[in-house]
Amino acid sequence: MAGQQSANANVAEKVKTQKSIIRACLKGEGGREKVENWLPRWMAFPVAAYTNRGGFETADTWARVQPLFGRT
């Protein structure tokens, strides 16, 4: 949500700190740009995974049936 640079800089921080960054992004506080209508990829429709490694059953199932809907 805060961008790749922020993610890289805070990857080793405690979860509490990472959650506070997410909250700040959602609210537009602490000098962070407000992010509207954000949803994790796994909660969106159609569902999506964050990586291409596979093993996310819901996303894998969607990839198999998606052609049946006639759109990409």
CHARMM-style PDB file with segment names, atoms N, HN, CA, C and O in Angstrom:
ATOM      1  N   MET     1       0.813  -1.192   0.000  1.00  0.00      PROA
ATOM      2  CA  MET     1       0.000   0.000   0.000  1.00  0.00      PROA
ATOM      3  C   MET     1       0.854   1.252   0.000  1.00  0.00      PROA
ATOM      4  O   MET     1       0.515   2.238  -0.655  1.00  0.00      PROA
ATOM      5  N   ALA     2       1.954   1.221   0.726  1.00  0.00      PROA
ATOM      6  HN  ALA     2       2.229   0.421   1.258  1.00  0.00      PROA
ATOM      7  CA  ALA     2       2.811   2.397   0.830  1.00  0.00      PROA
ATOM      8  C   ALA     2       3.898   2.392  -0.232  1.00  0.00      PROA
ATOM      9  O   ALA     2       4.685   3.335  -0.318  1.00  0.00      PROA
ATOM     10  N   GLY     3       3.949   1.357  -1.029  1.00  0.00      PROA
ATOM     11  HN  GLY     3       3.310   0.591  -0.960  1.00  0.00      PROA
ATOM     12  CA  GLY     3       4.931   1.284  -2.099  1.00  0.00      PROA
ATOM     13  C   GLY     3       6.077   0.332  -1.782  1.00  0.00      PROA
ATOM     14  O   GLY     3       6.295  -0.048  -0.632  1.00  0.00      PROA
ATOM     15  N   GLN     4       6.797  -0.038  -2.822  1.00  0.00      PROA
ATOM     16  HN  GLN     4       6.620   0.271  -3.756  1.00  0.00      PROA
ATOM     17  CA  GLN     4       7.881  -1.009  -2.699  1.00  0.00      PROA
ATOM     18  C   GLN     4       9.009  -0.500  -1.809  1.00  0.00      PROA
ATOM     19  O   GLN     4       9.568  -1.269  -1.027  1.00  0.00      PROA
ATOM     20  N   GLN     5       9.350   0.767  -1.913  1.00  0.00      PROA
ATOM     21  HN  GLN     5       8.896   1.392  -2.548  1.00  0.00      PROA
ATOM     22  CA  GLN     5      10.435   1.324  -1.103  1.00  0.00      PROA
ATOM     23  C   GLN     5      10.101   1.226   0.389  1.00  0.00      PROA
ATOM     24  O   GLN     5      10.951   0.846   1.194  1.00  0.00      PROA
ATOM     25  N   SER     6       8.879   1.564   0.748  1.00  0.00      PROA
ATOM     26  HN  SER     6       8.188   1.872   0.094  1.00  0.00      PROA
ATOM     27  CA  SER     6       8.446   1.458   2.143  1.00  0.00      PROA
ATOM     28  C   SER     6       8.425  -0.004   2.591  1.00  0.00      PROA
ATOM     29  O   SER     6       8.827  -0.320   3.711  1.00  0.00      PROA
ATOM     30  N   ALA     7       7.963  -0.877   1.728  1.00  0.00      PROA
ATOM     31  HN  ALA     7       7.636  -0.620   0.818  1.00  0.00      PROA
ATOM     32  CA  ALA     7       7.928  -2.306   2.058  1.00  0.00      PROA
ATOM     33  C   ALA     7       9.331  -2.832   2.320  1.00  0.00      PROA
ATOM     34  O   ALA     7       9.555  -3.549   3.296  1.00  0.00      PROA
ATOM     35  N   ASN     8      10.267  -2.485   1.464  1.00  0.00      PROA
ATOM     36  HN  ASN     8      10.086  -1.903   0.671  1.00  0.00      PROA
ATOM     37  CA  ASN     8      11.643  -2.938   1.640  1.00  0.00      PROA
ATOM     38  C   ASN     8      12.261  -2.377   2.922  1.00  0.00      PROA
ATOM     39  O   ASN     8      12.997  -3.075   3.619  1.00  0.00      PROA
ATOM     40  N   ALA     9      11.960  -1.124   3.224  1.00  0.00      PROA
ATOM     41  HN  ALA     9      11.361  -0.557   2.658  1.00  0.00      PROA
ATOM     42  CA  ALA     9      12.540  -0.476   4.400  1.00  0.00      PROA
ATOM     43  C   ALA     9      11.965  -1.030   5.702  1.00  0.00      PROA
ATOM     44  O   ALA     9      12.612  -0.936   6.746  1.00  0.00      PROA
ATOM     45  N   ASN    10      10.765  -1.603   5.660  1.00  0.00      PROA
ATOM     46  HN  ASN    10      10.240  -1.679   4.812  1.00  0.00      PROA
ATOM     47  CA  ASN    10      10.100  -2.054   6.884  1.00  0.00      PROA
ATOM     48  C   ASN    10       9.886  -3.556   6.963  1.00  0.00      PROA
ATOM     49  O   ASN    10       9.139  -4.037   7.816  1.00  0.00      PROA
ATOM     50  N   VAL    11      10.536  -4.296   6.080  1.00  0.00      PROA
ATOM     51  HN  VAL    11      11.143  -3.906   5.387  1.00  0.00      PROA
ATOM     52  CA  VAL    11      10.325  -5.741   6.027  1.00  0.00      PROA
ATOM     53  C   VAL    11      10.732  -6.433   7.333  1.00  0.00      PROA
ATOM     54  O   VAL    11      10.125  -7.440   7.697  1.00  0.00      PROA
ATOM     55  N   ALA    12      11.716  -5.934   8.027  1.00  0.00      PROA
ATOM     56  HN  ALA    12      12.210  -5.116   7.731  1.00  0.00      PROA
ATOM     57  CA  ALA    12      12.186  -6.568   9.269  1.00  0.00      PROA
ATOM     58  C   ALA    12      11.544  -5.966  10.517  1.00  0.00      PROA
ATOM     59  O   ALA    12      11.865  -6.374  11.633  1.00  0.00      PROA
ATOM     60  N   GLU    13      10.648  -5.007  10.341  1.00  0.00      PROA
ATOM     61  HN  GLU    13      10.388  -4.675   9.435  1.00  0.00      PROA
ATOM     62  CA  GLU    13       9.996  -4.381  11.496  1.00  0.00      PROA
ATOM     63  C   GLU    13       8.982  -5.344  12.123  1.00  0.00      PROA
ATOM     64  O   GLU    13       8.549  -6.314  11.500  1.00  0.00      PROA
ATOM     65  N   LYS    14       8.623  -5.049  13.356  1.00  0.00      PROA
ATOM     66  HN  LYS    14       8.974  -4.261  13.862  1.00  0.00      PROA
ATOM     67  CA  LYS    14       7.612  -5.846  14.040  1.00  0.00      PROA
ATOM     68  C   LYS    14       6.274  -5.675  13.328  1.00  0.00      PROA
ATOM     69  O   LYS    14       6.031  -4.660  12.676  1.00  0.00      PROA
ATOM     70  N   VAL    15       5.416  -6.674  13.460  1.00  0.00      PROA
ATOM     71  HN  VAL    15       5.613  -7.499  13.990  1.00  0.00      PROA
ATOM     72  CA  VAL    15       4.104  -6.647  12.833  1.00  0.00      PROA
ATOM     73  C   VAL    15       3.315  -5.422  13.301  1.00  0.00      PROA
ATOM     74  O   VAL    15       2.567  -4.831  12.523  1.00  0.00      PROA
ATOM     75  N   LYS    16       3.479  -5.047  14.552  1.00  0.00      PROA
ATOM     76  HN  LYS    16       4.087  -5.528  15.184  1.00  0.00      PROA
ATOM     77  CA  LYS    16       2.787  -3.873  15.085  1.00  0.00      PROA
ATOM     78  C   LYS    16       3.132  -2.624  14.264  1.00  0.00      PROA
ATOM     79  O   LYS    16       2.251  -1.822  13.952  1.00  0.00      PROA
ATOM     80  N   THR    17       4.387  -2.466  13.923  1.00  0.00      PROA
ATOM     81  HN  THR    17       5.103  -3.117  14.176  1.00  0.00      PROA
ATOM     82  CA  THR    17       4.832  -1.323  13.121  1.00  0.00      PROA
ATOM     83  C   THR    17       4.261  -1.412  11.708  1.00  0.00      PROA
ATOM     84  O   THR    17       3.794  -0.410  11.165  1.00  0.00      PROA
ATOM     85  N   GLN    18       4.294  -2.594  11.113  1.00  0.00      PROA
ATOM     86  HN  GLN    18       4.673  -3.408  11.554  1.00  0.00      PROA
ATOM     87  CA  GLN    18       3.766  -2.773   9.764  1.00  0.00      PROA
ATOM     88  C   GLN    18       2.265  -2.477   9.724  1.00  0.00      PROA
ATOM     89  O   GLN    18       1.778  -1.858   8.778  1.00  0.00      PROA
ATOM     90  N   LYS    19       1.541  -2.915  10.744  1.00  0.00      PROA
ATOM     91  HN  LYS    19       1.937  -3.417  11.513  1.00  0.00      PROA
ATOM     92  CA  LYS    19       0.101  -2.632  10.806  1.00  0.00      PROA
ATOM     93  C   LYS    19      -0.162  -1.136  10.942  1.00  0.00      PROA
ATOM     94  O   LYS    19      -1.121  -0.619  10.370  1.00  0.00      PROA
ATOM     95  N   SER    20       0.685  -0.442  11.697  1.00  0.00      PROA
ATOM     96  HN  SER    20       1.464  -0.863  12.161  1.00  0.00      PROA
ATOM     97  CA  SER    20       0.485   0.998  11.851  1.00  0.00      PROA
ATOM     98  C   SER    20       0.708   1.722  10.522  1.00  0.00      PROA
ATOM     99  O   SER    20       0.048   2.726  10.251  1.00  0.00      PROA
ATOM    100  N   ILE    21       1.615   1.234   9.704  1.00  0.00      PROA
ATOM    101  HN  ILE    21       2.150   0.419   9.924  1.00  0.00      PROA
ATOM    102  CA  ILE    21       1.845   1.813   8.373  1.00  0.00      PROA
ATOM    103  C   ILE    21       0.604   1.594   7.499  1.00  0.00      PROA
ATOM    104  O   ILE    21       0.173   2.500   6.786  1.00  0.00      PROA
ATOM    105  N   ILE    22       0.041   0.397   7.561  1.00  0.00      PROA
ATOM    106  HN  ILE    22       0.391  -0.339   8.140  1.00  0.00      PROA
ATOM    107  CA  ILE    22      -1.167   0.100   6.783  1.00  0.00      PROA
ATOM    108  C   ILE    22      -2.313   1.004   7.224  1.00  0.00      PROA
ATOM    109  O   ILE    22      -3.031   1.553   6.388  1.00  0.00      PROA
ATOM    110  N   ARG    23      -2.484   1.159   8.533  1.00  0.00      PROA
ATOM    111  HN  ARG    23      -1.901   0.713   9.212  1.00  0.00      PROA
ATOM    112  CA  ARG    23      -3.547   2.038   9.043  1.00  0.00      PROA
ATOM    113  C   ARG    23      -3.352   3.478   8.561  1.00  0.00      PROA
ATOM    114  O   ARG    23      -4.306   4.148   8.164  1.00  0.00      PROA
ATOM    115  N   ALA    24      -2.100   3.939   8.605  1.00  0.00      PROA
ATOM    116  HN  ALA    24      -1.326   3.395   8.928  1.00  0.00      PROA
ATOM    117  CA  ALA    24      -1.794   5.304   8.168  1.00  0.00      PROA
ATOM    118  C   ALA    24      -2.135   5.481   6.685  1.00  0.00      PROA
ATOM    119  O   ALA    24      -2.640   6.531   6.286  1.00  0.00      PROA
ATOM    120  N   CYS    25      -1.864   4.472   5.881  1.00  0.00      PROA
ATOM    121  HN  CYS    25      -1.454   3.619   6.205  1.00  0.00      PROA
ATOM    122  CA  CYS    25      -2.186   4.545   4.452  1.00  0.00      PROA
ATOM    123  C   CYS    25      -3.698   4.570   4.225  1.00  0.00      PROA
ATOM    124  O   CYS    25      -4.191   5.317   3.381  1.00  0.00      PROA
ATOM    125  N   LEU    26      -4.420   3.760   4.975  1.00  0.00      PROA
ATOM    126  HN  LEU    26      -4.019   3.153   5.661  1.00  0.00      PROA
ATOM    127  CA  LEU    26      -5.873   3.718   4.814  1.00  0.00      PROA
ATOM    128  C   LEU    26      -6.528   5.025   5.234  1.00  0.00      PROA
ATOM    129  O   LEU    26      -7.538   5.429   4.657  1.00  0.00      PROA
ATOM    130  N   LYS    27      -5.954   5.688   6.240  1.00  0.00      PROA
ATOM    131  HN  LYS    27      -5.134   5.360   6.708  1.00  0.00      PROA
ATOM    132  CA  LYS    27      -6.530   6.930   6.757  1.00  0.00      PROA
ATOM    133  C   LYS    27      -5.918   8.184   6.138  1.00  0.00      PROA
ATOM    134  O   LYS    27      -6.487   9.270   6.251  1.00  0.00      PROA
ATOM    135  N   GLY    28      -4.761   8.043   5.483  1.00  0.00      PROA
ATOM    136  HN  GLY    28      -4.299   7.161   5.391  1.00  0.00      PROA
ATOM    137  CA  GLY    28      -4.083   9.212   4.934  1.00  0.00      PROA
ATOM    138  C   GLY    28      -3.408  10.033   6.012  1.00  0.00      PROA
ATOM    139  O   GLY    28      -3.386  11.261   5.928  1.00  0.00      PROA
ATOM    140  N   GLU    29      -2.865   9.387   7.012  1.00  0.00      PROA
ATOM    141  HN  GLU    29      -2.883   8.390   7.081  1.00  0.00      PROA
ATOM    142  CA  GLU    29      -2.210  10.068   8.133  1.00  0.00      PROA
ATOM    143  C   GLU    29      -0.694   9.918   8.057  1.00  0.00      PROA
ATOM    144  O   GLU    29      -0.167   9.100   7.303  1.00  0.00      PROA
ATOM    145  N   GLY    30      -0.015  10.724   8.854  1.00  0.00      PROA
ATOM    146  HN  GLY    30      -0.443  11.388   9.467  1.00  0.00      PROA
ATOM    147  CA  GLY    30       1.441  10.610   8.957  1.00  0.00      PROA
ATOM    148  C   GLY    30       2.173  10.907   7.669  1.00  0.00      PROA
ATOM    149  O   GLY    30       3.248  10.360   7.421  1.00  0.00      PROA
ATOM    150  N   GLY    31       1.602  11.768   6.848  1.00  0.00      PROA
ATOM    151  HN  GLY    31       0.729  12.212   7.050  1.00  0.00      PROA
ATOM    152  CA  GLY    31       2.258  12.117   5.596  1.00  0.00      PROA
ATOM    153  C   GLY    31       2.103  11.074   4.508  1.00  0.00      PROA
ATOM    154  O   GLY    31       2.743  11.171   3.461  1.00  0.00      PROA
ATOM    155  N   ARG    32       1.274  10.092   4.738  1.00  0.00      PROA
ATOM    156  HN  ARG    32       0.755  10.013   5.589  1.00  0.00      PROA
ATOM    157  CA  ARG    32       1.056   9.042   3.734  1.00  0.00      PROA
ATOM    158  C   ARG    32      -0.193   9.359   2.919  1.00  0.00      PROA
ATOM    159  O   ARG    32      -1.173   9.899   3.434  1.00  0.00      PROA
ATOM    160  N   GLU    33      -0.135   9.013   1.648  1.00  0.00      PROA
ATOM    161  HN  GLU    33       0.661   8.575   1.230  1.00  0.00      PROA
ATOM    162  CA  GLU    33      -1.269   9.240   0.757  1.00  0.00      PROA
ATOM    163  C   GLU    33      -2.400   8.282   1.109  1.00  0.00      PROA
ATOM    164  O   GLU    33      -2.162   7.093   1.319  1.00  0.00      PROA
ATOM    165  N   LYS    34      -3.621   8.789   1.176  1.00  0.00      PROA
ATOM    166  HN  LYS    34      -3.814   9.755   1.006  1.00  0.00      PROA
ATOM    167  CA  LYS    34      -4.777   7.977   1.519  1.00  0.00      PROA
ATOM    168  C   LYS    34      -5.086   7.004   0.385  1.00  0.00      PROA
ATOM    169  O   LYS    34      -5.130   7.388  -0.784  1.00  0.00      PROA
ATOM    170  N   VAL    35      -5.296   5.746   0.743  1.00  0.00      PROA
ATOM    171  HN  VAL    35      -5.259   5.434   1.692  1.00  0.00      PROA
ATOM    172  CA  VAL    35      -5.626   4.710  -0.222  1.00  0.00      PROA
ATOM    173  C   VAL    35      -7.111   4.398  -0.086  1.00  0.00      PROA
ATOM    174  O   VAL    35      -7.559   3.941   0.965  1.00  0.00      PROA
ATOM    175  N   GLU    36      -7.872   4.644  -1.150  1.00  0.00      PROA
ATOM    176  HN  GLU    36      -7.508   5.014  -2.005  1.00  0.00      PROA
ATOM    177  CA  GLU    36      -9.320   4.423  -1.134  1.00  0.00      PROA
ATOM    178  C   GLU    36      -9.667   3.030  -1.653  1.00  0.00      PROA
ATOM    179  O   GLU    36      -9.018   2.516  -2.564  1.00  0.00      PROA
ATOM    180  N   ASN    37     -10.685   2.436  -1.070  1.00  0.00      PROA
ATOM    181  HN  ASN    37     -11.212   2.853  -0.330  1.00  0.00      PROA
ATOM    182  CA  ASN    37     -11.276   1.184  -1.557  1.00  0.00      PROA
ATOM    183  C   ASN    37     -10.277   0.054  -1.747  1.00  0.00      PROA
ATOM    184  O   ASN    37     -10.394  -0.728  -2.691  1.00  0.00      PROA
ATOM    185  N   TRP    38      -9.300  -0.037  -0.861  1.00  0.00      PROA
ATOM    186  HN  TRP    38      -9.205   0.598  -0.094  1.00  0.00      PROA
ATOM    187  CA  TRP    38      -8.295  -1.095  -0.972  1.00  0.00      PROA
ATOM    188  C   TRP    38      -8.843  -2.401  -0.434  1.00  0.00      PROA
ATOM    189  O   TRP    38      -9.524  -2.423   0.591  1.00  0.00      PROA
ATOM    190  N   LEU    39      -8.546  -3.480  -1.122  1.00  0.00      PROA
ATOM    191  HN  LEU    39      -7.992  -3.462  -1.955  1.00  0.00      PROA
ATOM    192  CA  LEU    39      -8.891  -4.833  -0.687  1.00  0.00      PROA
ATOM    193  C   LEU    39      -7.687  -5.725  -0.917  1.00  0.00      PROA
ATOM    194  O   LEU    39      -6.983  -5.566  -1.914  1.00  0.00      PROA
ATOM    195  N   PRO    40      -7.436  -6.663  -0.008  1.00  0.00      PROA
ATOM    196  CA  PRO    40      -6.383  -7.639  -0.296  1.00  0.00      PROA
ATOM    197  C   PRO    40      -6.768  -8.429  -1.550  1.00  0.00      PROA
ATOM    198  O   PRO    40      -7.954  -8.650  -1.795  1.00  0.00      PROA
ATOM    199  N   ARG    41      -5.807  -8.846  -2.328  1.00  0.00      PROA
ATOM    200  HN  ARG    41      -4.844  -8.666  -2.129  1.00  0.00      PROA
ATOM    201  CA  ARG    41      -6.109  -9.560  -3.575  1.00  0.00      PROA
ATOM    202  C   ARG    41      -6.926 -10.820  -3.337  1.00  0.00      PROA
ATOM    203  O   ARG    41      -7.753 -11.193  -4.169  1.00  0.00      PROA
ATOM    204  N   TRP    42      -6.700 -11.479  -2.203  1.00  0.00      PROA
ATOM    205  HN  TRP    42      -6.028 -11.177  -1.527  1.00  0.00      PROA
ATOM    206  CA  TRP    42      -7.412 -12.725  -1.933  1.00  0.00      PROA
ATOM    207  C   TRP    42      -8.875 -12.489  -1.556  1.00  0.00      PROA
ATOM    208  O   TRP    42      -9.654 -13.441  -1.509  1.00  0.00      PROA
ATOM    209  N   MET    43      -9.265 -11.232  -1.287  1.00  0.00      PROA
ATOM    210  HN  MET    43      -8.632 -10.459  -1.326  1.00  0.00      PROA
ATOM    211  CA  MET    43     -10.658 -10.935  -0.962  1.00  0.00      PROA
ATOM    212  C   MET    43     -11.412 -10.311  -2.139  1.00  0.00      PROA
ATOM    213  O   MET    43     -12.636 -10.186  -2.089  1.00  0.00      PROA
ATOM    214  N   ALA    44     -10.709  -9.926  -3.173  1.00  0.00      PROA
ATOM    215  HN  ALA    44      -9.715 -10.028  -3.214  1.00  0.00      PROA
ATOM    216  CA  ALA    44     -11.326  -9.284  -4.332  1.00  0.00      PROA
ATOM    217  C   ALA    44     -11.987 -10.336  -5.225  1.00  0.00      PROA
ATOM    218  O   ALA    44     -11.764 -11.536  -5.062  1.00  0.00      PROA
ATOM    219  N   PHE    45     -12.801  -9.867  -6.164  1.00  0.00      PROA
ATOM    220  HN  PHE    45     -12.982  -8.893  -6.295  1.00  0.00      PROA
ATOM    221  CA  PHE    45     -13.347 -10.766  -7.171  1.00  0.00      PROA
ATOM    222  C   PHE    45     -13.007 -10.219  -8.536  1.00  0.00      PROA
ATOM    223  O   PHE    45     -13.329  -9.064  -8.815  1.00  0.00      PROA
ATOM    224  N   PRO    46     -12.381 -10.979  -9.392  1.00  0.00      PROA
ATOM    225  CA  PRO    46     -11.935 -12.337  -9.130  1.00  0.00      PROA
ATOM    226  C   PRO    46     -10.723 -12.334  -8.199  1.00  0.00      PROA
ATOM    227  O   PRO    46      -9.945 -11.381  -8.169  1.00  0.00      PROA
ATOM    228  N   VAL    47     -10.585 -13.400  -7.457  1.00  0.00      PROA
ATOM    229  HN  VAL    47     -11.217 -14.175  -7.482  1.00  0.00      PROA
ATOM    230  CA  VAL    47      -9.502 -13.538  -6.495  1.00  0.00      PROA
ATOM    231  C   VAL    47      -8.158 -13.611  -7.225  1.00  0.00      PROA
ATOM    232  O   VAL    47      -8.084 -14.101  -8.352  1.00  0.00      PROA
ATOM    233  N   ALA    48      -7.108 -13.126  -6.582  1.00  0.00      PROA
ATOM    234  HN  ALA    48      -7.169 -12.729  -5.666  1.00  0.00      PROA
ATOM    235  CA  ALA    48      -5.770 -13.169  -7.174  1.00  0.00      PROA
ATOM    236  C   ALA    48      -4.745 -13.459  -6.082  1.00  0.00      PROA
ATOM    237  O   ALA    48      -4.967 -13.154  -4.910  1.00  0.00      PROA
ATOM    238  N   ALA    49      -3.639 -14.041  -6.474  1.00  0.00      PROA
ATOM    239  HN  ALA    49      -3.459 -14.289  -7.425  1.00  0.00      PROA
ATOM    240  CA  ALA    49      -2.547 -14.326  -5.549  1.00  0.00      PROA
ATOM    241  C   ALA    49      -1.512 -13.211  -5.660  1.00  0.00      PROA
ATOM    242  O   ALA    49      -1.503 -12.455  -6.631  1.00  0.00      PROA
ATOM    243  N   TYR    50      -0.652 -13.118  -4.670  1.00  0.00      PROA
ATOM    244  HN  TYR    50      -0.659 -13.733  -3.881  1.00  0.00      PROA
ATOM    245  CA  TYR    50       0.396 -12.103  -4.684  1.00  0.00      PROA
ATOM    246  C   TYR    50       1.648 -12.578  -5.420  1.00  0.00      PROA
ATOM    247  O   TYR    50       2.468 -11.763  -5.842  1.00  0.00      PROA
ATOM    248  N   THR    51       1.797 -13.893  -5.575  1.00  0.00      PROA
ATOM    249  HN  THR    51       1.131 -14.556  -5.232  1.00  0.00      PROA
ATOM    250  CA  THR    51       2.957 -14.445  -6.267  1.00  0.00      PROA
ATOM    251  C   THR    51       2.491 -15.441  -7.320  1.00  0.00      PROA
ATOM    252  O   THR    51       1.310 -15.785  -7.367  1.00  0.00      PROA
ATOM    253  N   ASN    52       3.396 -15.901  -8.157  1.00  0.00      PROA
ATOM    254  HN  ASN    52       4.355 -15.621  -8.119  1.00  0.00      PROA
ATOM    255  CA  ASN    52       3.081 -16.889  -9.191  1.00  0.00      PROA
ATOM    256  C   ASN    52       3.469 -18.298  -8.776  1.00  0.00      PROA
ATOM    257  O   ASN    52       3.480 -19.203  -9.610  1.00  0.00      PROA
ATOM    258  N   ARG    53       3.786 -18.501  -7.510  1.00  0.00      PROA
ATOM    259  HN  ARG    53       3.777 -17.766  -6.833  1.00  0.00      PROA
ATOM    260  CA  ARG    53       4.289 -19.802  -7.080  1.00  0.00      PROA
ATOM    261  C   ARG    53       3.218 -20.878  -6.993  1.00  0.00      PROA
ATOM    262  O   ARG    53       3.549 -22.058  -6.881  1.00  0.00      PROA
ATOM    263  N   GLY    54       1.941 -20.504  -7.041  1.00  0.00      PROA
ATOM    264  HN  GLY    54       1.673 -19.545  -7.132  1.00  0.00      PROA
ATOM    265  CA  GLY    54       0.867 -21.483  -6.966  1.00  0.00      PROA
ATOM    266  C   GLY    54       0.609 -21.904  -5.527  1.00  0.00      PROA
ATOM    267  O   GLY    54       1.238 -21.399  -4.597  1.00  0.00      PROA
ATOM    268  N   GLY    55      -0.312 -22.824  -5.356  1.00  0.00      PROA
ATOM    269  HN  GLY    55      -0.823 -23.235  -6.111  1.00  0.00      PROA
ATOM    270  CA  GLY    55      -0.621 -23.316  -4.030  1.00  0.00      PROA
ATOM    271  C   GLY    55      -1.726 -22.544  -3.322  1.00  0.00      PROA
ATOM    272  O   GLY    55      -2.097 -22.891  -2.201  1.00  0.00      PROA
ATOM    273  N   PHE    56      -2.262 -21.495  -3.961  1.00  0.00      PROA
ATOM    274  HN  PHE    56      -1.961 -21.213  -4.872  1.00  0.00      PROA
ATOM    275  CA  PHE    56      -3.395 -20.756  -3.411  1.00  0.00      PROA
ATOM    276  C   PHE    56      -4.619 -21.305  -4.126  1.00  0.00      PROA
ATOM    277  O   PHE    56      -4.958 -20.868  -5.225  1.00  0.00      PROA
ATOM    278  N   GLU    57      -5.273 -22.259  -3.496  1.00  0.00      PROA
ATOM    279  HN  GLU    57      -4.997 -22.614  -2.603  1.00  0.00      PROA
ATOM    280  CA  GLU    57      -6.303 -23.054  -4.154  1.00  0.00      PROA
ATOM    281  C   GLU    57      -7.398 -22.216  -4.812  1.00  0.00      PROA
ATOM    282  O   GLU    57      -7.818 -22.522  -5.928  1.00  0.00      PROA
ATOM    283  N   THR    58      -7.859 -21.179  -4.148  1.00  0.00      PROA
ATOM    284  HN  THR    58      -7.518 -20.930  -3.242  1.00  0.00      PROA
ATOM    285  CA  THR    58      -8.928 -20.360  -4.710  1.00  0.00      PROA
ATOM    286  C   THR    58      -8.483 -19.686  -6.003  1.00  0.00      PROA
ATOM    287  O   THR    58      -9.227 -19.676  -6.984  1.00  0.00      PROA
ATOM    288  N   ALA    59      -7.276 -19.124  -6.014  1.00  0.00      PROA
ATOM    289  HN  ALA    59      -6.671 -19.133  -5.218  1.00  0.00      PROA
ATOM    290  CA  ALA    59      -6.758 -18.480  -7.231  1.00  0.00      PROA
ATOM    291  C   ALA    59      -6.481 -19.512  -8.317  1.00  0.00      PROA
ATOM    292  O   ALA    59      -6.724 -19.254  -9.496  1.00  0.00      PROA
ATOM    293  N   ASP    60      -5.976 -20.675  -7.926  1.00  0.00      PROA
ATOM    294  HN  ASP    60      -5.779 -20.885  -6.969  1.00  0.00      PROA
ATOM    295  CA  ASP    60      -5.706 -21.727  -8.907  1.00  0.00      PROA
ATOM    296  C   ASP    60      -7.003 -22.206  -9.558  1.00  0.00      PROA
ATOM    297  O   ASP    60      -7.043 -22.447 -10.764  1.00  0.00      PROA
ATOM    298  N   THR    61      -8.057 -22.342  -8.762  1.00  0.00      PROA
ATOM    299  HN  THR    61      -8.025 -22.146  -7.782  1.00  0.00      PROA
ATOM    300  CA  THR    61      -9.357 -22.754  -9.303  1.00  0.00      PROA
ATOM    301  C   THR    61      -9.901 -21.697 -10.256  1.00  0.00      PROA
ATOM    302  O   THR    61     -10.413 -22.033 -11.325  1.00  0.00      PROA
ATOM    303  N   TRP    62      -9.795 -20.417  -9.879  1.00  0.00      PROA
ATOM    304  HN  TRP    62      -9.380 -20.145  -9.011  1.00  0.00      PROA
ATOM    305  CA  TRP    62     -10.262 -19.341 -10.756  1.00  0.00      PROA
ATOM    306  C   TRP    62      -9.515 -19.375 -12.085  1.00  0.00      PROA
ATOM    307  O   TRP    62     -10.123 -19.188 -13.139  1.00  0.00      PROA
ATOM    308  N   ALA    63      -8.214 -19.609 -12.048  1.00  0.00      PROA
ATOM    309  HN  ALA    63      -7.720 -19.761 -11.192  1.00  0.00      PROA
ATOM    310  CA  ALA    63      -7.425 -19.650 -13.287  1.00  0.00      PROA
ATOM    311  C   ALA    63      -7.924 -20.756 -14.207  1.00  0.00      PROA
ATOM    312  O   ALA    63      -7.893 -20.608 -15.429  1.00  0.00      PROA
ATOM    313  N   ARG    64      -8.387 -21.870 -13.627  1.00  0.00      PROA
ATOM    314  HN  ARG    64      -8.412 -21.990 -12.635  1.00  0.00      PROA
ATOM    315  CA  ARG    64      -8.894 -22.983 -14.442  1.00  0.00      PROA
ATOM    316  C   ARG    64     -10.264 -22.685 -15.047  1.00  0.00      PROA
ATOM    317  O   ARG    64     -10.525 -23.078 -16.184  1.00  0.00      PROA
ATOM    318  N   VAL    65     -11.141 -22.002 -14.319  1.00  0.00      PROA
ATOM    319  HN  VAL    65     -10.929 -21.682 -13.396  1.00  0.00      PROA
ATOM    320  CA  VAL    65     -12.504 -21.786 -14.820  1.00  0.00      PROA
ATOM    321  C   VAL    65     -12.681 -20.449 -15.533  1.00  0.00      PROA
ATOM    322  O   VAL    65     -13.688 -20.248 -16.212  1.00  0.00      PROA
ATOM    323  N   GLN    66     -11.739 -19.544 -15.394  1.00  0.00      PROA
ATOM    324  HN  GLN    66     -10.921 -19.708 -14.842  1.00  0.00      PROA
ATOM    325  CA  GLN    66     -11.855 -18.213 -15.991  1.00  0.00      PROA
ATOM    326  C   GLN    66     -12.181 -18.258 -17.482  1.00  0.00      PROA
ATOM    327  O   GLN    66     -13.023 -17.478 -17.927  1.00  0.00      PROA
ATOM    328  N   PRO    67     -11.553 -19.142 -18.284  1.00  0.00      PROA
ATOM    329  CA  PRO    67     -11.895 -19.161 -19.721  1.00  0.00      PROA
ATOM    330  C   PRO    67     -13.363 -19.472 -19.995  1.00  0.00      PROA
ATOM    331  O   PRO    67     -13.877 -19.099 -21.050  1.00  0.00      PROA
ATOM    332  N   LEU    68     -14.042 -20.139 -19.084  1.00  0.00      PROA
ATOM    333  HN  LEU    68     -13.625 -20.442 -18.228  1.00  0.00      PROA
ATOM    334  CA  LEU    68     -15.448 -20.455 -19.278  1.00  0.00      PROA
ATOM    335  C   LEU    68     -16.346 -19.213 -19.233  1.00  0.00      PROA
ATOM    336  O   LEU    68     -17.486 -19.248 -19.696  1.00  0.00      PROA
ATOM    337  N   PHE    69     -15.822 -18.120 -18.674  1.00  0.00      PROA
ATOM    338  HN  PHE    69     -14.896 -18.092 -18.298  1.00  0.00      PROA
ATOM    339  CA  PHE    69     -16.586 -16.888 -18.575  1.00  0.00      PROA
ATOM    340  C   PHE    69     -16.415 -15.991 -19.789  1.00  0.00      PROA
ATOM    341  O   PHE    69     -17.064 -14.950 -19.887  1.00  0.00      PROA
ATOM    342  N   GLY    70     -15.544 -16.385 -20.719  1.00  0.00      PROA
ATOM    343  HN  GLY    70     -15.017 -17.231 -20.639  1.00  0.00      PROA
ATOM    344  CA  GLY    70     -15.382 -15.645 -21.965  1.00  0.00      PROA
ATOM    345  C   GLY    70     -14.683 -14.309 -21.831  1.00  0.00      PROA
ATOM    346  O   GLY    70     -14.826 -13.448 -22.699  1.00  0.00      PROA
ATOM    347  N   ARG    71     -13.930 -14.118 -20.758  1.00  0.00      PROA
ATOM    348  HN  ARG    71     -13.815 -14.817 -20.053  1.00  0.00      PROA
ATOM    349  CA  ARG    71     -13.157 -12.872 -20.592  1.00  0.00      PROA
ATOM    350  C   ARG    71     -11.839 -13.203 -19.925  1.00  0.00      PROA
ATOM    351  O   ARG    71     -11.671 -14.285 -19.364  1.00  0.00      PROA
ATOM    352  N   THR    72     -10.906 -12.267 -19.988  1.00  0.00      PROA
ATOM    353  HN  THR    72     -11.043 -11.387 -20.443  1.00  0.00      PROA
ATOM    354  CA  THR    72      -9.602 -12.506 -19.367  1.00  0.00      PROA
ATOM    355  C   THR    72      -9.412 -11.661 -18.147  1.00  0.00      PROA
ATOM    356  OT1 THR    72      -8.367 -11.737 -17.501  1.00  0.00      PROA
TER     357      THR     72
END
